[in-house]
Structures are given as structure tokens and as C-alpha cells.
Amino acid sequence: MYIKEIEMVNFRNYKELKLEFNEKVNVFTGENAQGKTNLLEGIYISSSGRSFRLGKDSEMIKFGEKFCRVKVGAVKGDSVTSVEIAVGESEKGIKIDGVKLKKANELFENILIVVFSPEDLRIVKGEPEKRRRFIDRELSQIRPSYYSDISAYRRALLQRNALLKEKRAAEMDFDVWDSKLSEYGTSVTLKRKDFVEKINNISGEIHKKLTDGKENLEVLYESDSLSGDKTLAEMLRENRKKDILRGYTETGPHRDDLVLKINGVDSRKYGSQGQQRTAALALKLAELKLIKEETGEEAVLLLDDVMSELDPSRRRHLISRLDRVQTIVTCTDPADLAGAEAGAAYRVAAGELVGA
């Protein structure tokens, strides 16, 4: 599949933009803070309804305006899919081919996107929440039912944590939320485990090529609810008194993590910066391959200013794969893309494109 076109109105620093994309490589250059990442963000939200950046939806609205709108057209097989997202000061609407969605997970699987940003380069050494977000983001694209499970789990977790702070909470109330947490949490954990096992196999092979066979990458799912012979429901009940004293739920998939080992050593703690970046690159390239295997469709690759962060060897390896999928890339120096297949090229300045 590939992104055919985009329309943006009042999105970040773009007043109005309409653009058609090349089916292969699309390059956007320019100085920092001119709108390159904003463009990628507009494309990305068509896949999940959310930004790959942290922040509120309202922050996507151009300063001084009351709404923003993004419409993305994508070619998938023999059909064209249109996704339109409008964000107001207090509401948000999503349409597919002009029909308003009733549930957020109906958006997934329509436009498949993998984004690779400088923040992702730090996924290995960053806090566990970054690695959980990596899993959740990609699993939701491949399996929309996962998004429903993780959303239901988070709602139940909020309710249980609120209950833990109540001095007169009844045992019966805890039983209700423990049951829900266990039901959705177990589903989340099992789907994550399956996803990580597949990512481990694919990223391991990619990592070997990146390091000329000198290093082996192993990606493992770290979860309390999978480490023993007790179910999540049993663990929640057993830890209830301790959770009341703490005021929050200690056990569950919201505490899980990924372990990334290079030649048997935990790279989160002991890996060099180069090793950590190589592992992050292998994970992102593995995402592309897994999406193809699971859905039969090629995902669109968004590269947000990562070329300058990679050394020449890793940069060449990434560039060598750009002709396999549609790639939309931002950079400050076009020389960082030396060797990439020629496609469309634009310069971004103050929310406008030069050469469009």
C-alpha cells in the first residue's frame, strides 16, 4: 500500500496544504521547527487516530484557530481508502470513506504505518513505558482487538487504583475490578507475548546483517504474570493488602517490559550507544516485515530526522531497504540520503512547501 495524497487545514503550523506523494521515496528537507515533523504527524494519525508524539489532541490545532482537519488518501490493493480526522477544541471525529466511525478500533488496519524517530532510537535505554508503547502501537495496527483489550484494561486499572485509595472500599468491589483486570490483562499479556516472539525472530536476523554476524540480538517479554504458576487473578488477590498500602496496583501488564540482550548481555543496562541504536533500528525494520507477514500489505515507512543520528554503516543499511516500501523522510541535510532511489523532494519553510 502507499499514501496517495494528504490535505491538512489548520494543522500545527500549516494553514492549508494539499499534496500528492510519490509511490516510493518522498524527501522533505529544511531547518528545524519549520514543520517537517508536523507533516509526518498528520500522515501518521490516519493510521491510529493518535499522534506518535506525546501531548493533547488540541495541541495539533494551529494557534488562534478552533479546529484542524487532516484527510489522507491511500491505495491498498485495487482500492483507495480515505481517512479524515477533525479535531475541535472539545471533540474529535473520524471518518473512513466519508462514514463516521462508532469505535476507535475500526480505524486500524486501514492505513498501515511504521514511524521511526529520534525518540525511537532511545527506546532500548529509555524507561519501560516507551517499550510498552512500542508494543501497543504496533499490535493495535495488526490486531484491532488488542486495542479494545488494552483500552478496557486501562479503564479497569483506573477504577481499581481509585478504589485502593478509598478507606472503606468493600471486598466485593475489589472482586469486580480484579475480575475485569484479570480478564483483559491476561488477553493483553498473551497477545504481547506472541507479538514479541515474532519480533524476536525477525529482528534477530536483521540485527545479524547489521552487525555482519558479530552480534546476536534477543528480544524477550518480561511479565510477572508469566513468570510463575499463579494466574493474574490470583496475584491481584494475593497482593491486594499491599496495593492498598501503596495506593496503586503493582501487578499486571502495565508493569511489563522488554528485555533486549546482545550476545546474552542486557543492552538496556550495559549496551553501548551504538549497540542500543542498532537494536532499535532492527526492531523498527522488524515491524515492517511483521506487518507484511500478518496483513499481506506493505506498511508505509516514516523516517523523522533519524539519518543524521545513524552512523554511515547503519544509514546505508536503512537506505538499501527504502525501495521496498513507500518512504516519507525528513532531514536537514539531503546528503544524509545519498544512495537513496530518486523520488519527490520538497523543502519545508514555515509550514509551506517549496517545490510542491
C-alpha positions in Angstrom: 0.0 0.0 0.0 1.0 3.6 -0.3 -0.1 7.1 0.7 -1.5 8.8 -2.4 -2.3 12.3 -1.0 -2.9 14.4 2.0 -5.0 17.5 2.8 -4.4 19.5 6.0 -6.2 22.5 7.4 -5.1 24.4 10.5 -2.8 21.5 11.5 0.1 22.6 13.7 1.9 25.4 11.7 0.1 24.5 8.4 -2.7 26.8 7.4 -3.6 24.8 4.4 -1.8 22.0 2.5 -2.7 19.7 -0.3 -0.1 17.3 -1.6 0.3 14.1 -3.7 3.1 11.7 -2.9 5.5 9.6 -4.9 4.8 5.9 -4.6 8.4 5.3 -3.5 10.7 7.9 -1.8 9.5 11.3 -0.7 12.0 13.6 0.9 11.3 16.8 3.0 14.3 18.9 3.9 14.5 22.2 5.8 15.7 23.7 9.0 14.4 22.6 12.4 11.0 23.9 13.7 9.7 24.6 10.1 7.0 21.8 10.0 8.7 18.7 8.7 7.7 16.5 11.7 4.3 18.1 11.7 3.7 16.8 8.2 4.7 13.2 9.3 2.4 13.6 12.3 -0.5 14.5 10.0 0.1 11.4 7.9 0.6 9.1 11.0 -2.7 9.9 12.7 -4.5 8.5 9.7 -3.4 5.0 10.9 -4.3 5.2 14.6 -6.2 8.4 15.2 -3.4 9.4 17.5 0.0 11.2 17.2 3.3 9.5 17.7 4.2 12.5 19.8 3.1 13.0 23.4 0.5 15.6 24.1 -3.1 16.5 23.8 -5.1 16.4 20.6 -6.0 20.0 21.0 -2.3 20.9 20.6 -2.5 19.9 16.9 -4.8 22.8 16.2 -3.0 25.8 14.7 -2.6 28.6 17.2 -5.5 31.0 17.0 -7.8 28.5 15.2 -10.7 26.5 16.7 -10.3 23.2 14.7 -7.9 21.3 12.5 -8.6 18.7 9.8 -6.5 16.0 8.1 -7.6 13.9 5.2 -5.3 11.1 3.9 -6.0 9.0 0.8 -4.2 5.7 0.5 -4.1 3.0 -2.2 -4.4 -0.5 -0.8 -4.6 -3.3 -3.4 -7.1 -2.3 -6.0 -9.0 0.2 -3.8 -8.5 3.7 -2.5 -9.2 4.4 1.2 -9.8 7.8 2.6 -9.4 8.6 6.3 -10.4 12.0 7.6 -9.8 13.2 11.2 -11.1 16.5 12.6 -10.2 17.8 16.0 -12.1 20.6 17.7 -11.5 22.3 21.0 -13.6 19.8 22.8 -14.4 17.0 20.3 -12.8 14.7 17.7 -14.4 13.0 14.7 -13.0 10.2 12.4 -14.4 9.2 9.1 -13.4 6.4 6.7 -14.6 6.9 3.1 -17.0 9.5 4.4 -18.6 7.3 7.1 -18.1 8.4 10.7 -16.7 5.7 13.0 -18.5 4.4 16.0 -15.5 2.8 17.6 -11.8 3.9 17.5 -10.5 0.4 16.7 -12.4 0.5 13.4 -9.7 2.8 12.1 -6.9 0.2 12.5 -5.8 -2.0 9.5 -6.9 0.7 7.0 -3.6 2.6 6.6 -0.5 0.8 7.9 2.4 3.0 9.0 5.7 2.5 10.8 7.3 5.6 12.2 11.0 5.8 13.1 12.0 9.0 15.0 15.0 10.0 17.2 12.8 9.2 20.2 12.6 5.6 18.9 16.5 5.4 18.8 16.3 5.7 22.6 13.7 3.0 23.1 16.3 0.5 24.3 17.7 2.6 27.1 14.6 4.6 27.9 12.0 3.8 30.6 9.8 0.7 30.3 6.8 2.8 29.3 8.5 3.6 25.9 8.9 -0.1 25.2 5.3 -0.9 26.2 4.1 1.9 23.9 6.2 0.3 21.1 4.3 -3.0 21.5 0.9 -1.4 22.0 1.2 0.8 18.9 2.2 -1.9 16.5 -0.1 -4.6 17.9 -3.1 -2.4 17.6 -2.4 -2.0 13.9 -2.1 -5.7 13.3 -4.9 -6.8 15.6 -7.6 -4.2 16.3 -9.0 -6.5 19.0 -5.8 -5.8 21.0 -6.6 -2.1 21.1 -10.0 -3.0 22.6 -8.4 -5.2 25.2 -5.7 -2.7 26.3 -8.2 0.1 26.4 -10.6 -1.9 28.6 -7.7 -2.9 30.8 -6.6 0.7 31.3 -10.1 1.7 32.3 -10.4 -1.1 34.8 -6.9 -0.2 36.2 -8.0 3.4 36.8 -11.1 2.2 38.7 -9.1 -0.3 40.8 -6.5 2.3 41.7 -9.2 4.8 42.6 -10.7 2.1 44.8 -7.4 1.4 46.5 -7.4 4.9 47.8 -10.8 4.6 49.4 -10.6 3.7 53.1 -14.0 1.9 53.2 -13.8 0.0 50.0 -15.7 -3.3 50.1 -14.2 -6.7 49.2 -17.0 -7.2 46.7 -15.9 -4.1 44.8 -12.4 -5.3 44.6 -13.5 -8.7 43.3 -15.4 -7.0 40.4 -12.4 -4.9 39.2 -9.9 -7.7 39.9 -12.0 -9.9 37.6 -12.0 -7.4 34.8 -8.3 -6.7 35.2 -7.6 -10.4 35.1 -9.8 -11.0 32.0 -8.4 -8.1 29.9 -4.9 -8.3 31.3 -4.5 -11.9 30.5 -5.6 -11.3 26.9 -3.2 -8.4 26.6 -0.3 -10.4 28.1 -0.8 -13.4 25.8 -1.1 -11.2 22.6 2.0 -9.3 23.6 3.9 -12.5 24.2 3.1 -13.8 20.8 4.0 -10.5 19.2 7.4 -10.3 21.0 8.2 -13.9 20.0 7.7 -13.0 16.3 9.6 -9.7 16.6 12.4 -11.6 18.3 12.8 -14.0 15.4 12.7 -11.3 12.7 14.8 -8.6 14.5 17.4 -11.2 15.3 18.1 -12.0 11.6 18.1 -8.3 10.7 20.5 -7.5 13.6 22.9 -10.1 12.4 23.1 -8.4 9.0 23.5 -5.0 10.6 26.5 -6.3 12.6 28.0 -8.5 9.9 27.1 -11.6 12.1 29.2 -10.3 15.0 26.3 -9.8 17.4 23.1 -11.7 18.3 20.0 -9.8 19.4 17.4 -11.5 21.6 14.1 -9.8 22.5 12.2 -11.2 25.5 8.9 -10.3 27.1 9.3 -9.7 30.8 6.0 -10.2 32.7 5.2 -11.1 36.4 2.1 -12.8 35.3 4.1 -15.2 33.0 7.0 -15.8 35.4 5.2 -18.2 37.9 2.5 -20.7 38.3 -0.1 -18.2 39.5 -2.8 -16.6 37.4 -3.1 -12.8 37.2 -6.4 -13.0 39.2 -4.6 -14.9 42.0 -1.7 -12.4 42.1 -4.1 -9.5 42.3 -6.0 -11.0 45.2 -2.8 -12.0 47.0 -1.3 -8.5 46.6 -4.5 -6.6 47.5 -3.4 -5.6 51.0 0.0 -4.4 49.8 -1.7 -2.5 47.0 -4.0 -0.7 49.4 -1.0 0.4 51.4 0.8 1.6 48.2 -2.3 3.1 46.8 -1.8 1.6 43.3 -1.8 -1.7 41.5 1.7 -3.3 41.4 1.0 -6.3 39.3 -0.2 -6.5 35.7 0.7 -5.8 32.1 1.0 -2.1 32.9 4.3 -3.0 34.6 5.7 -5.3 32.0 8.8 -4.6 29.9 11.1 -5.9 27.1 14.5 -7.3 27.7 16.9 -6.8 24.8 20.0 -8.9 25.0 23.1 -8.5 22.8 25.3 -11.6 22.9 23.5 -12.6 26.1 24.0 -9.2 27.9 21.2 -6.9 28.8 21.7 -4.0 26.4 19.3 -1.7 28.4 22.0 -1.5 31.1 25.3 -2.5 29.5 25.0 -1.9 25.8 27.0 0.9 24.2 25.1 3.7 22.4 26.0 2.2 19.1 24.6 -1.2 20.1 21.4 0.3 21.5 20.8 2.2 18.3 21.4 -0.9 16.2 18.9 -2.8 18.3 16.3 0.0 17.9 16.9 0.0 14.1 16.5 -3.8 14.0 13.2 -3.5 15.9 11.8 -0.9 13.5 12.8 -2.9 10.4 11.3 -6.0 12.0 8.0 -4.1 12.4 7.8 -3.6 8.6 8.4 -7.3 7.9 5.9 -8.5 10.6 3.2 -6.2 9.3 3.7 -7.6 5.8 3.6 -11.2 7.2 0.5 -10.6 9.3 -1.6 -8.5 6.9 -0.2 -9.2 3.4 0.3 -5.4 2.9 3.4 -3.3 2.9 3.4 -0.6 5.6 4.4 3.0 4.8 7.7 4.0 6.5 8.0 7.4 8.0 11.6 8.5 8.9 11.7 11.6 11.0 15.2 13.1 11.0 16.9 9.8 12.0 19.5 9.7 9.3 21.8 12.2 11.0 21.6 10.2 14.2 22.9 7.0 12.5 26.5 6.2 11.6 27.3 5.7 7.8 27.1 1.9 8.0 23.6 1.8 9.6 22.5 4.6 7.3 23.5 2.7 4.2 21.7 -0.4 5.5 18.5 1.5 6.1 18.7 3.3 2.7 19.2 -0.1 1.0 15.7 -1.0 2.2 13.8 2.1 1.1 13.0 0.8 -2.4 10.9 -2.0 -0.8 8.2 0.3 0.7 6.9 3.8 0.2 9.1 6.0 2.4 8.4 9.6 3.6 11.5 11.0 5.1 12.6 14.3 6.7 16.1 15.6 7.2 18.1 18.8 7.4 20.9 17.6 5.1 20.0 15.9 1.8 23.5 14.4 1.8 22.3 12.0 4.6 20.2 10.3 1.9 23.0 9.7 -0.6 22.3 6.4 -2.4 18.5 6.5 -2.0 16.3 6.0 -5.0 15.2 9.3 -6.6 11.6 10.3 -5.9 9.8 13.5 -4.9 11.7 16.2 -3.0 10.5 19.3 -1.2 11.8 22.0 1.1 9.7 22.9 4.1 9.8 26.5 5.4 7.4 28.0 8.0 4.6 25.5 7.3 4.8 25.7 3.5 6.4 23.6 0.8 8.8 25.0 -1.8 8.8 23.0 -5.0 5.3 21.5 -4.5 
